[in-house]
């Protein structure tokens, strides 16, 4: 069990480092931080959203269609999306 936890932590660290690097290159670190704070708040407020994004059996497209409240705010993760697309 400990081994899989280490792998998970390592993958999380790699994703976080990559996102930070992209945000830094694009000069949007503060905006990405705000995006992640907003996402964290949304996850704390909605058990359904939290379960949805953690379910590996649900495709990204299906998850996007199932979460209209989050998509209703087009700027919700704008900086993060911009940083991640610029690679």
Long-range contacts (C-beta under 8 A, 24 or more apart in sequence): 19-80, 19-83, 19-84, 22-83, 22-84, 22-86, 22-87, 23-79, 23-80, 23-83, 25-83, 25-86, 26-82, 26-83, 26-86, 28-79, 28-82, 28-83, 31-78, 31-79, 31-80, 32-79, 32-80, 32-83, 34-79, 35-76, 35-77, 35-78, 35-79, 35-80, 36-80, 38-76, 38-77, 39-76, 39-77, 42-70, 42-76
